[in-house]
């Protein structure tokens, strides 16, 4: 699956241009983003698309040298399952 990567979201669209999967991480302050939402169309669920989005978000955020806070339930679970990726998370 091919994703479009912006500075604050990653998404993919279907043949009609409708967003079918997306993760958002808006800036909250200098050098910090908030991973706040992950969406996957029901037709794609169970195929690992959300995990691909979370991994891609990690790569974008890390490459930008930013830190992340997380409130999205899926992203919280993903970071729990990938402790080696927690280096971008804000210490709480």
Secondary structure as GFF3:
##gff-version 3
##sequence-region A 1 92
A	DSSP	beta_strand	4	5	.	.	.	ID=ss1
A	DSSP	beta_strand	9	13	.	.	.	ID=ss2
A	DSSP	beta_strand	19	29	.	.	.	ID=ss3
A	DSSP	beta_strand	32	40	.	.	.	ID=ss4
A	DSSP	three_ten_helix	42	44	.	.	.	ID=ss5
A	DSSP	alpha_helix	49	63	.	.	.	ID=ss6
A	DSSP	beta_strand	67	70	.	.	.	ID=ss7
A	DSSP	alpha_helix	73	81	.	.	.	ID=ss8
A	DSSP	three_ten_helix	83	88	.	.	.	ID=ss9
###
